[in-house]
Amino acid sequence: MRAILLVCLGAALGVAAAQKPVPRFENYPAGEAYRGKNAPVVLSGDNRWYRTRLRWAAAQKPDFGGHCILTAWGCGTSCLVGAVIDANTGKVTWFPHSICCWPGDVDRPIQYRLSSRLVIFYGVRNEKEGDNGTHYYEFKDGKFVHLKSVMREKR
């Protein structure tokens, strides 16, 4: 009887873990919105290849994570790459992957907010087969931290 209870408890915990709620913007609050003058973008290494796009973005008002500017641009048919620029320092952090092939029911393949450190990517990361889903990342200490992916069913 005890073994059966342990098996049932284990199964219930497994279901609860599998149904872990998806991250929400309000669960990853950013600090107060930055209102000062933006620092010039730091153009070192590969950043120089994209200097026009990065300089343009760095001149915009912060729109992500309280003090950052999130920018993305095309890298092919239905494919985006991009970066986050810290308005305080000009430091550039590249997306952890490209994103492509987002579903037609999504109006924007990348969602983010000024008041949150959460960024949501919809579609396929790095054009990798079997990776079509909704991918949640926290932008923490200048790095993208993967939180969860919810895969879309194949049709």
Contacts in CASP RR format, 6 or more apart in sequence:
PFRMAT RR
TARGET T0000
AUTHOR 0000-0000-0000
METHOD contacts of the structure
MODEL  1
MRAILLVCLGAALGVAAAQKPVPRFENYPAGEAYRGKNAPVVLSGDNRWY
RTRLRWAAAQKPDFGGHCILTAWGCGTSCLVGAVIDANTGKVTWFPHSIC
CWPGDVDRPIQYRLSSRLVIFYGVRNEKEGDNGTHYYEFKDGKFVHLKSV
MREKR
20 148 0 8 1.000
22 134 0 8 1.000
22 136 0 8 1.000
22 148 0 8 1.000
22 150 0 8 1.000
23 118 0 8 1.000
23 120 0 8 1.000
23 136 0 8 1.000
23 138 0 8 1.000
23 147 0 8 1.000
23 148 0 8 1.000
24 118 0 8 1.000
25 113 0 8 1.000
25 115 0 8 1.000
25 116 0 8 1.000
25 118 0 8 1.000
26 116 0 8 1.000
27 118 0 8 1.000
28 116 0 8 1.000
28 117 0 8 1.000
28 118 0 8 1.000
28 138 0 8 1.000
29 115 0 8 1.000
29 116 0 8 1.000
29 117 0 8 1.000
30 64 0 8 1.000
30 65 0 8 1.000
30 66 0 8 1.000
30 67 0 8 1.000
30 114 0 8 1.000
30 115 0 8 1.000
30 116 0 8 1.000
30 117 0 8 1.000
31 65 0 8 1.000
31 66 0 8 1.000
31 67 0 8 1.000
32 66 0 8 1.000
33 62 0 8 1.000
33 66 0 8 1.000
33 67 0 8 1.000
33 114 0 8 1.000
33 115 0 8 1.000
34 62 0 8 1.000
34 66 0 8 1.000
34 67 0 8 1.000
34 87 0 8 1.000
34 88 0 8 1.000
36 87 0 8 1.000
38 58 0 8 1.000
38 59 0 8 1.000
38 60 0 8 1.000
38 62 0 8 1.000
38 69 0 8 1.000
38 87 0 8 1.000
38 90 0 8 1.000
39 58 0 8 1.000
39 86 0 8 1.000
39 87 0 8 1.000
39 88 0 8 1.000
39 89 0 8 1.000
39 90 0 8 1.000
40 58 0 8 1.000
40 90 0 8 1.000
41 47 0 8 1.000
41 51 0 8 1.000
41 54 0 8 1.000
41 55 0 8 1.000
41 57 0 8 1.000
41 58 0 8 1.000
41 85 0 8 1.000
41 90 0 8 1.000
41 92 0 8 1.000
42 89 0 8 1.000
42 90 0 8 1.000
42 91 0 8 1.000
42 92 0 8 1.000
43 51 0 8 1.000
43 54 0 8 1.000
43 55 0 8 1.000
46 94 0 8 1.000
47 54 0 8 1.000
47 92 0 8 1.000
50 83 0 8 1.000
53 71 0 8 1.000
53 73 0 8 1.000
54 71 0 8 1.000
54 83 0 8 1.000
54 85 0 8 1.000
54 92 0 8 1.000
56 71 0 8 1.000
57 69 0 8 1.000
57 71 0 8 1.000
57 83 0 8 1.000
57 85 0 8 1.000
58 69 0 8 1.000
58 85 0 8 1.000
58 87 0 8 1.000
58 90 0 8 1.000
60 69 0 8 1.000
60 71 0 8 1.000
61 69 0 8 1.000
62 68 0 8 1.000
62 69 0 8 1.000
62 87 0 8 1.000
62 114 0 8 1.000
63 69 0 8 1.000
63 70 0 8 1.000
63 112 0 8 1.000
63 114 0 8 1.000
64 70 0 8 1.000
64 84 0 8 1.000
64 112 0 8 1.000
64 113 0 8 1.000
64 114 0 8 1.000
64 116 0 8 1.000
64 119 0 8 1.000
64 139 0 8 1.000
65 112 0 8 1.000
65 113 0 8 1.000
65 114 0 8 1.000
65 115 0 8 1.000
65 116 0 8 1.000
65 117 0 8 1.000
65 139 0 8 1.000
66 114 0 8 1.000
66 115 0 8 1.000
67 86 0 8 1.000
67 87 0 8 1.000
67 88 0 8 1.000
68 84 0 8 1.000
68 85 0 8 1.000
68 86 0 8 1.000
68 87 0 8 1.000
68 139 0 8 1.000
69 84 0 8 1.000
69 85 0 8 1.000
69 87 0 8 1.000
70 82 0 8 1.000
70 83 0 8 1.000
70 84 0 8 1.000
70 110 0 8 1.000
70 112 0 8 1.000
70 119 0 8 1.000
71 82 0 8 1.000
71 83 0 8 1.000
71 84 0 8 1.000
71 85 0 8 1.000
72 80 0 8 1.000
72 81 0 8 1.000
72 82 0 8 1.000
72 95 0 8 1.000
72 110 0 8 1.000
73 80 0 8 1.000
73 81 0 8 1.000
73 82 0 8 1.000
74 80 0 8 1.000
74 81 0 8 1.000
75 81 0 8 1.000
75 98 0 8 1.000
76 100 0 8 1.000
78 100 0 8 1.000
78 101 0 8 1.000
78 102 0 8 1.000
79 98 0 8 1.000
79 99 0 8 1.000
79 100 0 8 1.000
79 101 0 8 1.000
79 127 0 8 1.000
80 98 0 8 1.000
80 99 0 8 1.000
80 100 0 8 1.000
80 109 0 8 1.000
80 110 0 8 1.000
81 94 0 8 1.000
81 95 0 8 1.000
81 98 0 8 1.000
82 94 0 8 1.000
82 95 0 8 1.000
83 92 0 8 1.000
83 93 0 8 1.000
83 94 0 8 1.000
83 95 0 8 1.000
84 92 0 8 1.000
84 93 0 8 1.000
84 95 0 8 1.000
84 139 0 8 1.000
84 142 0 8 1.000
85 91 0 8 1.000
85 92 0 8 1.000
85 93 0 8 1.000
86 93 0 8 1.000
86 142 0 8 1.000
91 142 0 8 1.000
93 139 0 8 1.000
93 142 0 8 1.000
93 143 0 8 1.000
93 144 0 8 1.000
95 121 0 8 1.000
95 144 0 8 1.000
96 125 0 8 1.000
96 137 0 8 1.000
96 144 0 8 1.000
96 146 0 8 1.000
97 121 0 8 1.000
97 125 0 8 1.000
97 126 0 8 1.000
98 125 0 8 1.000
98 126 0 8 1.000
98 127 0 8 1.000
99 109 0 8 1.000
99 110 0 8 1.000
99 121 0 8 1.000
99 122 0 8 1.000
99 123 0 8 1.000
99 124 0 8 1.000
99 125 0 8 1.000
99 135 0 8 1.000
100 123 0 8 1.000
100 124 0 8 1.000
100 127 0 8 1.000
101 123 0 8 1.000
101 124 0 8 1.000
101 127 0 8 1.000
101 132 0 8 1.000
102 109 0 8 1.000
102 122 0 8 1.000
102 123 0 8 1.000
103 122 0 8 1.000
103 123 0 8 1.000
103 132 0 8 1.000
103 152 0 8 1.000
106 122 0 8 1.000
106 123 0 8 1.000
108 122 0 8 1.000
109 121 0 8 1.000
109 122 0 8 1.000
109 123 0 8 1.000
110 119 0 8 1.000
110 120 0 8 1.000
110 121 0 8 1.000
110 122 0 8 1.000
111 119 0 8 1.000
111 120 0 8 1.000
111 122 0 8 1.000
112 118 0 8 1.000
112 119 0 8 1.000
112 120 0 8 1.000
117 138 0 8 1.000
117 139 0 8 1.000
117 140 0 8 1.000
118 136 0 8 1.000
118 137 0 8 1.000
118 138 0 8 1.000
118 139 0 8 1.000
118 147 0 8 1.000
119 136 0 8 1.000
119 137 0 8 1.000
119 138 0 8 1.000
119 139 0 8 1.000
119 144 0 8 1.000
120 134 0 8 1.000
120 135 0 8 1.000
120 136 0 8 1.000
120 137 0 8 1.000
121 134 0 8 1.000
121 135 0 8 1.000
121 137 0 8 1.000
122 133 0 8 1.000
122 134 0 8 1.000
122 135 0 8 1.000
123 131 0 8 1.000
123 132 0 8 1.000
123 133 0 8 1.000
123 134 0 8 1.000
123 135 0 8 1.000
123 152 0 8 1.000
124 130 0 8 1.000
124 131 0 8 1.000
124 132 0 8 1.000
124 133 0 8 1.000
125 131 0 8 1.000
125 135 0 8 1.000
130 151 0 8 1.000
131 149 0 8 1.000
131 151 0 8 1.000
132 151 0 8 1.000
132 152 0 8 1.000
132 154 0 8 1.000
133 149 0 8 1.000
133 150 0 8 1.000
133 151 0 8 1.000
133 152 0 8 1.000
134 149 0 8 1.000
134 150 0 8 1.000
134 152 0 8 1.000
135 146 0 8 1.000
135 148 0 8 1.000
135 149 0 8 1.000
136 146 0 8 1.000
136 147 0 8 1.000
136 148 0 8 1.000
136 149 0 8 1.000
137 144 0 8 1.000
137 145 0 8 1.000
137 146 0 8 1.000
137 147 0 8 1.000
138 144 0 8 1.000
138 145 0 8 1.000
138 147 0 8 1.000
139 145 0 8 1.000
END
